[in-house]
Amino acid sequence: MSDEWVVTMPKLGETVTEGTVGSWRKQVGENVAFDDPLFEVSTDKVDSEIPSPYDGVVLEILVPEGETVPVGTPLVRIGAPGSAPSGNGGSPAVVAGSGGAGVPAHAVPGIAGGGGPSLSDPAAPQMGGSEAMPALEDPSVGVPAGEVHEITMPKLGETVTEGTIGSWRKQVGDRVEFDDPLFEVSTDKVDSEIPSPHDGVLLEILVPVQIRCRDQF
């Protein structure tokens, strides 16, 4: 596992292609815990407060307040707890993906949610707030040994506490790549298509369509 992660601009709607950083809730050198408010983002669809998908230290803010950038743009580097801000020569961090392959950390969104998460990181979304855990090979879907990532319900607005699963774009056993449409979610604020914050194989769907659940990023 890497000791550094990059949170990217989450996708907060099916047709959203960019977002504006409103304000940073954490500054370089500050400790951040999973689910702490990290930054605010505004789109033409919704204004959202994006939580941190990781525990750690803010190493570098890559996009200043008021700047509008495309979805997926790296926004902030977060290091493992106890890290100190320092330059890394511009080398992107790498996190472990399914099958043990490394993927660039900028491929991990902030909301499931993210992020996205996005989302995610959001999912993700994380979109994001995914927790990774070791996994053994699953013969039923032919998954090589690697990591399992749980994608949680992203928070799609500052006052949003729950969402309804509209449809799953991938089914159990399907291959999924980073940023592939994964599922649709509806809230009282916005309807969004949530992209996958990881490459891999869908092992299990925990919430069926048309079930309302609370955000858990």
C-alpha positions, 0 to 999 in steps of 0.5 A: 500500500502507498503512504500517499493518496491523491483526491480528485475532483468528484463527478457530482452528476451524470452530465457534470464535467467540471467543478469549482473549488469553493473553500478548503476546510483543511490546510497543508500540514493539518491532520485529517481523519476519514469523513472530516470535511476536506473541501467544498465544490460547486457545479451547475447542479449542486454545491457539496461538502466533500469529506476526506476518504483517508486518515492522514496529513494534508501534504499539498493543495494542488488547486486553489480556491475559486478555480474551476477544473475538470472532473478527475483533476487531482486536487490534494495530496494526503499522506499517511498519519505522521507524514510531513509536507515535502516535495516528491519530485512530481512523481505520482503516488501509486496505490494497489489495485485489483490483482495487485497492479499499481494504479496512479493515485489520481485515479482514486476520486474523493467521493463515492462515493465519491468519491467520488469520491468520487465520486471517488474515492467518492467512491470513493465519491469517493466519490469516495470513502472506500476501505480496502482489505485483503482478498483471496481468489474467488473462483466463481468470478475468476478474481486474482488475489488482490484487494476488495474495495467497498463502495459506500453511498456518497454524500451528494449535498451538504444536507443530504443524509440518504439516497435511493439506488436507481439502477446498477450499471454493472452486475456481479462478475462484470469487469469494471474500470476506473470511471466506468458508470457503476450505479445511479443514485437519487436524492431529494437534491440531485440524480447522479451517475456514480463512477467506479473509483477502482479497476477490478471485478464486481464481487457483490451488490449489497443494496438492490435497486430502489432501496434507500440507504443513508450516506456512509462515505 
